[in-house]
Structures are given as structure tokens and as C-alpha cells.
């Protein structure tokens, strides 16, 4: 399910898809096998916007880490991936 993959509430996903569809970046079509479901597809304009966004993210990511070797970057990603960011694991005393 897309909401689970994106880790968003289904009600939030509807708003996201409405915006993407409104901008011509994605389309929703009923699933012919199950009329209750929608299939979501990226449009040509959506693919172009995604490529532009990915290029910008690559530039932002590479700039501060330009002195790092590929191994350093992979090690950093691995370490950052191990950070526990689950809010249920933290308590606030305030």
C-alpha cells in the first residue's frame, strides 16, 4: 500500500495525490480488478519533475561531502541509518 510505503496516514496521502494530480504530475485510475482501489502512475511531467528534484538533491548532498570518499559516504549513510528516531522510544521530562 502506498500510504505504508510513504509512511503517511491514508488521509494525508489523499491530499498529496490531489496536489500531484492537480499539477499534472501523477494520475489515479480505478483498478479494474478491484474498483475500490486506485492505481497511481507518474506522468511524463512528473518524471521530469522527479529527475530535476533528484538532481538538486544530489547536488545538495554532494556539496558538503565533496571531500568524502565513496566509502566514507557509504559509512556515514550506514551510521545515520542506525539512529533511532522512533518518538515512542523517547521520554520528555518537561
C-alpha atoms as a printed R data frame, in Angstrom:
   type eleno elety resid chain resno       x      y       z
1  ATOM     1    CA   UNK     A     1   0.000  0.000   0.000
2  ATOM     2    CA   UNK     A     2   1.352  3.410  -0.972
3  ATOM     3    CA   UNK     A     3   0.494  5.085   2.347
4  ATOM     4    CA   UNK     A     4   2.539  2.475   4.203
5  ATOM     5    CA   UNK     A     5   5.499  2.806   1.817
6  ATOM     6    CA   UNK     A     6   5.487  6.578   2.221
7  ATOM     7    CA   UNK     A     7   4.828  6.247   5.957
8  ATOM     8    CA   UNK     A     8   1.910  8.681   5.869
9  ATOM     9    CA   UNK     A     9  -1.669  8.417   7.039
10 ATOM    10    CA   UNK     A    10  -4.061  7.484   4.203
11 ATOM    11    CA   UNK     A    11  -5.946 10.769   4.720
12 ATOM    12    CA   UNK     A    12  -2.680 12.680   4.183
13 ATOM    13    CA   UNK     A    13  -1.930 10.605   1.092
14 ATOM    14    CA   UNK     A    14  -5.226 11.680  -0.489
15 ATOM    15    CA   UNK     A    15  -4.171 15.330  -0.169
16 ATOM    16    CA   UNK     A    16  -0.728 14.594  -1.591
17 ATOM    17    CA   UNK     A    17  -2.218 12.742  -4.552
18 ATOM    18    CA   UNK     A    18  -4.764 15.520  -5.116
19 ATOM    19    CA   UNK     A    19  -1.921 18.042  -5.322
20 ATOM    20    CA   UNK     A    20   0.198 15.841  -7.604
21 ATOM    21    CA   UNK     A    21  -2.755 15.163  -9.869
22 ATOM    22    CA   UNK     A    22  -3.735 18.837  -9.886
23 ATOM    23    CA   UNK     A    23  -0.240 19.740 -11.083
24 ATOM    24    CA   UNK     A    24  -0.299 17.029 -13.742
25 ATOM    25    CA   UNK     A    25   2.498 15.062 -12.072
26 ATOM    26    CA   UNK     A    26   0.507 11.874 -11.368
27 ATOM    27    CA   UNK     A    27  -2.753 10.208 -12.376
28 ATOM    28    CA   UNK     A    28  -5.099  7.912 -10.483
29 ATOM    29    CA   UNK     A    29  -7.113  5.260 -12.240
30 ATOM    30    CA   UNK     A    30  -9.509  2.695 -10.816
31 ATOM    31    CA   UNK     A    31  -8.041 -0.777 -10.538
32 ATOM    32    CA   UNK     A    32 -10.056 -2.899 -12.998
33 ATOM    33    CA   UNK     A    33  -9.665 -5.923 -10.718
34 ATOM    34    CA   UNK     A    34 -10.902 -4.062  -7.624
35 ATOM    35    CA   UNK     A    35 -12.978 -0.922  -8.195
36 ATOM    36    CA   UNK     A    36 -12.362  0.190  -4.592
37 ATOM    37    CA   UNK     A    37  -8.650  0.659  -5.315
38 ATOM    38    CA   UNK     A    38  -6.787  3.191  -7.397
39 ATOM    39    CA   UNK     A    39  -3.601  2.651  -9.363
40 ATOM    40    CA   UNK     A    40  -1.310  5.667  -9.208
41 ATOM    41    CA   UNK     A    41   1.065  6.403 -12.069
42 ATOM    42    CA   UNK     A    42   3.623  9.125 -12.614
43 ATOM    43    CA   UNK     A    43   3.134 11.260 -15.718
44 ATOM    44    CA   UNK     A    44   5.800 12.470 -18.126
45 ATOM    45    CA   UNK     A    45   5.726 15.833 -16.369
46 ATOM    46    CA   UNK     A    46   6.044 14.017 -13.042
47 ATOM    47    CA   UNK     A    47   9.065 12.072 -14.279
48 ATOM    48    CA   UNK     A    48  10.703 15.313 -15.439
49 ATOM    49    CA   UNK     A    49   9.986 16.999 -12.084
50 ATOM    50    CA   UNK     A    50  11.349 13.966 -10.225
51 ATOM    51    CA   UNK     A    51  14.553 13.983 -12.278
52 ATOM    52    CA   UNK     A    52  15.008 17.704 -11.598
53 ATOM    53    CA   UNK     A    53  14.378 17.209  -7.885
54 ATOM    54    CA   UNK     A    54  16.759 14.250  -7.683
55 ATOM    55    CA   UNK     A    55  19.480 16.257  -9.433
56 ATOM    56    CA   UNK     A    56  19.017 19.126  -6.977
57 ATOM    57    CA   UNK     A    57  19.137 16.720  -4.024
58 ATOM    58    CA   UNK     A    58  22.280 15.085  -5.397
59 ATOM    59    CA   UNK     A    59  23.932 18.489  -5.666
60 ATOM    60    CA   UNK     A    60  22.948 19.449  -2.123
61 ATOM    61    CA   UNK     A    61  24.117 16.093  -0.803
62 ATOM    62    CA   UNK     A    62  27.397 16.113  -2.676
63 ATOM    63    CA   UNK     A    63  28.418 19.682  -1.943
64 ATOM    64    CA   UNK     A    64  29.135 19.441   1.805
65 ATOM    65    CA   UNK     A    65  30.564 15.942   1.436
66 ATOM    66    CA   UNK     A    66  32.703 16.546  -1.634
67 ATOM    67    CA   UNK     A    67  35.892 15.724   0.284
68 ATOM    68    CA   UNK     A    68  34.499 12.340   1.382
69 ATOM    69    CA   UNK     A    69  35.431  9.191  -0.485
70 ATOM    70    CA   UNK     A    70  32.628  6.903  -1.673
71 ATOM    71    CA   UNK     A    71  33.465  4.568   1.212
72 ATOM    72    CA   UNK     A    72  33.187  7.470   3.680
73 ATOM    73    CA   UNK     A    73  29.778  8.423   2.267
74 ATOM    74    CA   UNK     A    74  28.539  4.839   2.493
75 ATOM    75    CA   UNK     A    75  29.798  4.535   6.073
76 ATOM    76    CA   UNK     A    76  28.072  7.796   7.022
77 ATOM    77    CA   UNK     A    77  24.788  6.649   5.451
78 ATOM    78    CA   UNK     A    78  25.031  3.349   7.317
79 ATOM    79    CA   UNK     A    79  25.669  5.099  10.632
80 ATOM    80    CA   UNK     A    80  22.851  7.597  10.108
81 ATOM    81    CA   UNK     A    81  20.527  4.747   9.187
82 ATOM    82    CA   UNK     A    82  21.131  3.223  12.617
83 ATOM    83    CA   UNK     A    83  19.875  6.299  14.506
84 ATOM    84    CA   UNK     A    84  16.727  5.508  16.462
85 ATOM    85    CA   UNK     A    85  14.244  8.207  15.508
86 ATOM    86    CA   UNK     A    86  11.118  6.477  16.791
87 ATOM    87    CA   UNK     A    87   9.368  9.045  19.048
88 ATOM    88    CA   UNK     A    88   7.939  6.220  21.173
89 ATOM    89    CA   UNK     A    89  11.477  5.451  22.372
90 ATOM    90    CA   UNK     A    90  11.995  8.882  23.914
91 ATOM    91    CA   UNK     A    91  10.619 10.479  27.041
92 ATOM    92    CA   UNK     A    92  10.468 14.165  27.735
93 ATOM    93    CA   UNK     A    93  10.716 15.342  31.309
94 ATOM    94    CA   UNK     A    94   9.304 18.784  30.599
